[in-house]
Amino acid sequence: MSLKVAVITSSPNKDGLTAACGNAAKRGVEQAGAEVDLIDLNTFEVGRCRACGTGWGTCRADYICQTKDDFQGLHRRLLAADAYMLISPVYWGDLSESAKAFLDRVRRCEATRREESGLKVKPCIGVAAAGGGGGGTITCLLTQQQFFNHVRSEIFDLITITRKSRQHKLLAIEAAGQAMVEYMKALKPQ
């Protein structure tokens, strides 16, 4: 059985804590035998949701975003994955701007589908990486949890990490990615 996990990162710092989390997630998923689709949101052009028309554009009826940029391809990649991990730095107690823009648009396209959401019951892991003082991880995870609930994904784990907890939490992220793949394999035996 071939499983694919999208590992989504959203920090402009390629050598920072968020990147290290993405690499740990990738290792764990690969150790469990799944394929990784590594998506660095900061390398794509994904604008904010424009709340088209009277607040809803084609996302409400057709479940696609009418604003043309890199979002459409990234949305398809996310839907093609069997599970996903969302790793965001903590900015002001919240997601990074690139993560917000992407998730807002995914939410518009998928949450409106309700039980038909393309992300329904897909296992997911949320990671909030605070490289500065370490505050805001819980509120960042709360935003991620709300997104996961809106699109009806199945939360496998929510993980905070700071500079101080880096050493043991990178191991936890790697283990979580591996455990999520093992969980999926158990659900769909060959």
Kinemage of the C-alpha trace (Angstrom):
@kinemage 1
@onewidth
@group {chain A} dominant
@subgroup {mainchain}
@vectorlist {calphas} color= white
{ca met a 1} P 0.000 0.000 0.000
{ca ser a 2} L 1.401 3.369 -1.003
{ca leu a 3} L 0.569 6.208 1.358
{ca lys a 4} L 1.369 9.868 0.807
{ca val a 5} L 1.642 12.489 3.540
{ca ala a 6} L 1.754 16.205 2.771
{ca val a 7} L 4.147 17.988 5.132
{ca ile a 8} L 3.315 21.694 4.965
{ca thr a 9} L 5.699 24.289 6.380
{ca ser a 10} L 5.219 28.037 6.401
{ca ser a 11} L 8.300 29.939 7.487
{ca pro a 12} L 10.654 32.065 5.389
{ca asn a 13} L 13.592 30.912 7.571
{ca lys a 14} L 15.066 27.852 5.841
{ca asp a 15} L 17.414 27.124 8.752
{ca gly a 16} L 15.055 27.799 11.636
{ca leu a 17} L 12.929 25.791 14.015
{ca thr a 18} L 10.008 25.374 11.605
{ca ala a 19} L 12.299 23.955 8.907
{ca ala a 20} L 13.807 21.561 11.463
{ca cys a 21} L 10.277 20.444 12.384
{ca gly a 22} L 9.481 19.827 8.708
{ca asn a 23} L 12.627 17.737 8.317
{ca ala a 24} L 11.765 15.729 11.454
{ca ala a 25} L 8.240 15.115 10.145
{ca lys a 26} L 9.638 14.017 6.787
{ca arg a 27} L 12.028 11.564 8.436
{ca gly a 28} L 9.282 10.015 10.547
{ca val a 29} L 6.880 9.597 7.635
{ca glu a 30} L 9.582 8.083 5.430
{ca gln a 31} L 10.746 5.733 8.204
{ca ala a 32} L 7.217 4.338 8.285
{ca gly a 33} L 7.381 3.715 4.543
{ca ala a 34} L 5.161 6.495 3.227
{ca glu a 35} L 5.885 9.038 0.530
{ca val a 36} L 6.285 12.697 1.538
{ca asp a 37} L 5.016 15.677 -0.424
{ca leu a 38} L 6.976 18.513 1.205
{ca ile a 39} L 5.222 21.839 0.656
{ca asp a 40} L 6.995 25.035 1.715
{ca leu a 41} L 4.231 27.644 1.445
{ca asn a 42} L 6.733 30.493 1.401
{ca thr a 43} L 8.017 29.379 -2.002
{ca phe a 44} L 4.590 29.826 -3.612
{ca glu a 45} L 2.367 32.769 -4.456
{ca val a 46} L -0.790 32.296 -2.417
{ca gly a 47} L -2.725 35.482 -1.802
{ca arg a 48} L -5.287 36.054 0.890
{ca cys a 49} L -8.944 35.126 0.529
{ca arg a 50} L -10.758 37.976 -1.189
{ca ala a 51} L -14.281 37.037 -0.027
{ca cys a 52} L -15.405 37.469 -3.633
{ca gly a 53} L -18.776 38.787 -4.696
{ca thr a 54} L -21.026 39.294 -1.710
{ca gly a 55} L -18.648 37.339 0.519
{ca trp a 56} L -18.688 34.071 -1.380
{ca gly a 57} L -17.351 33.345 -4.830
{ca thr a 58} L -17.053 30.013 -6.581
{ca cys a 59} L -15.780 28.418 -3.357
{ca arg a 60} L -19.301 28.104 -1.967
{ca ala a 61} L -21.014 26.408 -4.882
{ca asp a 62} L -18.162 24.902 -6.906
{ca tyr a 63} L -15.620 24.369 -4.082
{ca ile a 64} L -12.829 26.046 -6.047
{ca cys a 65} L -11.204 29.411 -5.515
{ca gln a 66} L -11.644 31.859 -8.379
{ca thr a 67} L -8.511 33.842 -7.489
{ca lys a 68} L -5.809 32.442 -9.768
{ca asp a 69} L -2.381 31.874 -8.223
{ca asp a 70} L -0.465 28.885 -6.841
{ca phe a 71} L -3.328 27.971 -4.516
{ca gln a 72} L -5.120 25.706 -6.987
{ca gly a 73} L -2.138 23.383 -7.448
{ca leu a 74} L -1.383 23.294 -3.725
{ca his a 75} L -5.023 22.552 -2.930
{ca arg a 76} L -4.935 19.596 -5.351
{ca arg a 77} L -1.714 18.324 -3.754
{ca leu a 78} L -3.295 18.487 -0.299
{ca leu a 79} L -6.374 16.611 -1.511
{ca ala a 80} L -4.176 13.946 -3.142
{ca ala a 81} L -2.425 13.181 0.163
{ca asp a 82} L -3.711 10.454 2.478
{ca ala a 83} L -2.789 12.540 5.536
{ca tyr a 84} L -1.067 15.824 6.297
{ca met a 85} L 1.066 17.650 8.809
{ca leu a 86} L 0.805 21.408 9.198
{ca ile a 87} L 3.871 23.092 10.707
{ca ser a 88} L 3.697 26.819 11.352
{ca pro a 89} L 5.939 29.237 13.178
{ca val a 90} L 4.174 31.203 15.876
{ca tyr a 91} L 3.730 34.856 14.917
{ca trp a 92} L 1.930 36.982 17.504
{ca gly a 93} L 0.322 33.876 19.011
{ca asp a 94} L -1.031 32.756 15.640
{ca leu a 95} L -0.117 31.076 12.361
{ca ser a 96} L 2.312 32.614 9.909
{ca glu a 97} L 0.751 34.820 7.249
{ca ser a 98} L 1.462 32.283 4.504
{ca ala a 99} L -0.276 29.539 6.511
{ca lys a 100} L -3.247 31.814 7.238
{ca ala a 101} L -3.700 32.724 3.577
{ca phe a 102} L -3.531 29.108 2.439
{ca leu a 103} L -5.749 27.685 5.180
{ca asp a 104} L -8.376 30.409 4.831
{ca arg a 105} L -8.781 29.539 1.167
{ca val a 106} L -8.755 25.777 1.766
{ca arg a 107} L -11.393 26.257 4.463
{ca arg a 108} L -13.624 28.196 2.057
{ca cys a 109} L -13.394 25.401 -0.524
{ca glu a 110} L -13.634 22.391 1.788
{ca ala a 111} L -15.673 23.353 4.866
{ca thr a 112} L -18.597 24.378 2.668
{ca arg a 113} L -18.662 20.807 1.293
{ca arg a 114} L -19.471 19.607 4.799
{ca glu a 115} L -19.584 15.784 4.809
{ca glu a 116} L -18.162 15.728 1.280
{ca ser a 117} L -14.998 17.625 2.279
{ca gly a 118} L -11.964 16.253 0.482
{ca leu a 119} L -10.147 16.388 3.826
{ca lys a 120} L -12.829 14.538 5.792
{ca val a 121} L -11.319 11.960 8.155
{ca lys a 122} L -7.803 12.500 6.787
{ca pro a 123} L -5.413 12.131 9.714
{ca cys a 124} L -3.511 15.325 10.463
{ca ile a 125} L -0.922 16.657 12.859
{ca gly a 126} L -0.569 20.307 13.816
{ca val a 127} L 2.737 21.753 15.000
{ca ala a 128} L 3.237 25.250 16.460
{ca ala a 129} L 6.921 26.237 16.494
{ca ala a 130} L 7.876 29.220 18.647
{ca gly a 131} L 11.449 30.216 17.969
{ca gly a 132} L 11.399 33.464 19.934
{ca gly a 133} L 10.290 33.673 23.540
{ca gly a 134} L 8.217 30.525 23.296
{ca gly a 135} L 4.814 32.066 23.912
{ca gly a 136} L 1.733 31.707 21.762
{ca thr a 137} L 2.057 28.042 20.873
{ca ile a 138} L -1.275 27.086 22.418
{ca thr a 139} L -3.257 29.809 20.631
{ca cys a 140} L -1.503 28.918 17.357
{ca leu a 141} L -2.551 25.284 17.834
{ca leu a 142} L -6.084 26.413 18.645
{ca thr a 143} L -6.281 28.087 15.226
{ca gln a 144} L -5.000 24.894 13.610
{ca gln a 145} L -7.487 22.787 15.558
{ca gln a 146} L -10.356 25.000 14.401
{ca phe a 147} L -9.247 24.596 10.782
{ca phe a 148} L -8.979 20.801 11.147
{ca asn a 149} L -12.472 20.686 12.657
{ca his a 150} L -13.980 22.921 9.968
{ca val a 151} L -12.687 20.717 7.138
{ca arg a 152} L -13.539 17.571 9.129
{ca ser a 153} L -10.035 16.134 9.301
{ca glu a 154} L -9.134 13.634 12.005
{ca ile a 155} L -6.672 15.161 14.454
{ca phe a 156} L -3.931 12.644 15.187
{ca asp a 157} L -1.802 14.972 17.317
{ca leu a 158} L -1.152 18.612 18.206
{ca ile a 159} L 2.424 19.470 19.174
{ca thr a 160} L 4.069 22.587 20.569
{ca ile a 161} L 7.790 23.198 20.262
{ca thr a 162} L 10.042 26.030 21.443
{ca arg a 163} L 13.752 26.733 21.338
{ca lys a 164} L 14.009 25.289 24.848
{ca ser a 165} L 12.155 22.071 24.014
{ca arg a 166} L 13.708 21.670 20.559
{ca gln a 167} L 15.799 18.570 21.244
{ca his a 168} L 13.089 16.302 22.601
{ca lys a 169} L 10.206 17.770 20.598
{ca leu a 170} L 11.937 17.192 17.236
{ca leu a 171} L 12.085 13.531 18.239
{ca ala a 172} L 8.386 13.708 19.187
{ca ile a 173} L 7.461 15.196 15.779
{ca glu a 174} L 9.426 12.477 13.998
{ca ala a 175} L 7.737 9.810 16.134
{ca ala a 176} L 4.301 11.351 15.554
{ca gly a 177} L 4.755 11.296 11.769
{ca gln a 178} L 5.839 7.679 11.937
{ca ala a 179} L 2.986 6.709 14.277
{ca met a 180} L 0.394 8.415 12.063
{ca val a 181} L 1.528 6.385 9.042
{ca glu a 182} L 1.488 3.177 11.106
{ca tyr a 183} L -2.032 4.071 12.250
{ca met a 184} L -3.152 4.523 8.625
{ca lys a 185} L -1.564 1.212 7.624
{ca ala a 186} L -3.480 -0.537 10.414
{ca leu a 187} L -6.734 0.949 9.120
{ca lys a 188} L -6.053 -0.179 5.541
{ca pro a 189} L -4.212 -3.491 5.690
{ca gln a 190} L -2.798 -4.800 2.402
